[in-house]
Amino acid sequence: MGIEIMKCSVESTLEEVLKCIDVNGKKAAFLVDRNDIMVGILTDGDIRRCLLDGHGLKEKAIQFAIKSFKYAHVADNPEEVFKLFDYKVSILPILDEKGRVVDYSEYNENMHISVAQPQLNGNEYKYLMDAFLSTWISSNGKYITQFEEKFAAFCGASHGVATSNGTTALHLALVALGIGVGDEVIVPDLTFAATINAVIYTGATPVIVDVEEDSWCIDPDKIEEAITDKTKAIIPVHVYGQPCDMERICDIAHRNNIIIVEDCAEAHGAEFNGKKVGTFGAIGCFSFFGNKVITTGEGGMCITNDTELDRAMRVLRDHGMSKTRRYYHEVVGFNYRMTNMQAAIGCAQLERITDILQERKKLEDLYRERLSDSAIVFQRNNLAKRKKITWLVSGLVEEKVRPKLFAKMAEGGIDTRGFFTPLSEMDIYRQYANRTCEVSHHISKCGINFPTSYEISQEVIDRIHDDLNAVVND
Ligand SMILES: Cc1ncc(COP(=O)(O)O)c(C=O)c1O
């Protein structure tokens, strides 16, 4: 529909503006002078309020119009226009340099499609309000215990220790295991920085190794090569929802007397050999950040089958304070606690985790089907013994195509993410990589994460398909 349907003369009455809104169906009309210069905007809500205030339909509309309205400029790119929308403004006039209204832009959810979006349409609000109204809003309250027990049970572990985020979960686990100065901890090159940061916080030395070409996860051969007398732990990261080769990693750890701490931040529910990730090592660490499979806003959890470790983590999480003697501190601990409000959201999320995982898988299957003839090589989903989950729909495209694809998708308001920068490529971590990590460098340069929110429609995937073809054939 053209811009004309949005315009009313500055001379219009409230009745005429109302008729205009009735015809355009956009809940607003733009008041313009005879040179088409925009002088005000009126919404149906504004008119309703005028009538309720006792004004008549025959009164001039301009006196009630909003004159300091938001607008976009014709030269603005779609991203800039998008930023102008908020919960009140869902339609924007587009003005030329003389202030003449030449077009309009309407908020629609397809305009900005984010890579990830939490699905909060179950009991999240109800439980959150319950926690809030109970006044137990800090780190005591029924939801914490419930969330810990239920999430641990979902993973097949006997204990869960909720934390303030996934990074603190990793740090807590390492400290509880006694890892510190003089120890070496092997980490993959392709991961989020939190994995290596947690090691550095303890004073131990991280040792970066390359990843496998097929799974993108830490390469067991490279782990073996990196083991020294000082190696105390390995942190396999189940990256982008793909489980690591836990059979080989457990074997290596067992033979060399090395502890395993799994980083499962991106792989809730993934399995190796029918067993859920997080239960292979001494401790499994999860993140519940807003872009994760389930979220608590910020949040994390350590799971374990070891009662002693569970106890140690509970003490460390709570300032190192004794569980039997208040204000007596056994160790130098931290405040890494989760709040009851976060846990309330987590409990509601957990009720639907199986459905959420299924929906994400269905979405990934749709991507695979609609983009089957395109230049993308999707993440492997058929590796022996591994049952990946869909965190973000991920794949590789040619390195030279990727920036063009990012730009093309951004033009249409579709958000994408490249893969993590390899740790060994960053100045602050390079010193911890004694070997080249060619595989992770290649994957990182070609990797792309597609929008994986539950609201993604086939139409959006088809747009991505067309964008991909356009940039490949460019
Ligand atoms: C692999 C990995 N480890 C650790 C973390 C840290 O989790 P958080 O952001 O909750 O601290 C994240 C994600 O954010 C992650 O992707």
The ligand as a MOL file (V3000), in Angstrom:
LIG
                    3D

  0  0  0     0  0            999 V3000
M  V30 BEGIN CTAB
M  V30 COUNTS 16 16 0 0 0
M  V30 BEGIN ATOM
M  V30 1 C 31.2670 -23.0050 25.5950 0
M  V30 2 C 30.8490 -22.0070 26.6350 0
M  V30 3 N 31.3860 -22.0710 27.8520 0
M  V30 4 C 31.0430 -21.2180 28.8160 0
M  V30 5 C 30.1240 -20.2250 28.6120 0
M  V30 6 C 29.8650 -19.2550 29.6920 0
M  V30 7 O 28.5650 -19.1860 30.1170 0
M  V30 8 P 27.9930 -17.8330 30.7450 0
M  V30 9 O 27.8220 -16.8740 29.6170 0
M  V30 10 O 26.6900 -18.2600 31.3350 0
M  V30 11 O 28.9510 -17.3570 31.7430 0
M  V30 12 C 29.5250 -20.1310 27.3420 0
M  V30 13 C 28.5010 -19.1550 26.9860 0
M  V30 14 O 28.1750 -18.1770 27.2110 0
M  V30 15 C 29.9050 -21.0350 26.3250 0
M  V30 16 O 29.3610 -20.9560 25.1120 0
M  V30 END ATOM
M  V30 BEGIN BOND
M  V30 1 1 1 2
M  V30 2 1 2 3
M  V30 3 2 2 15
M  V30 4 2 3 4
M  V30 5 1 4 5
M  V30 6 1 5 6
M  V30 7 2 5 12
M  V30 8 1 6 7
M  V30 9 1 7 8
M  V30 10 2 8 9
M  V30 11 1 8 10
M  V30 12 1 8 11
M  V30 13 1 12 13
M  V30 14 1 12 15
M  V30 15 2 13 14
M  V30 16 1 15 16
M  V30 END BOND
M  V30 END CTAB
M  END
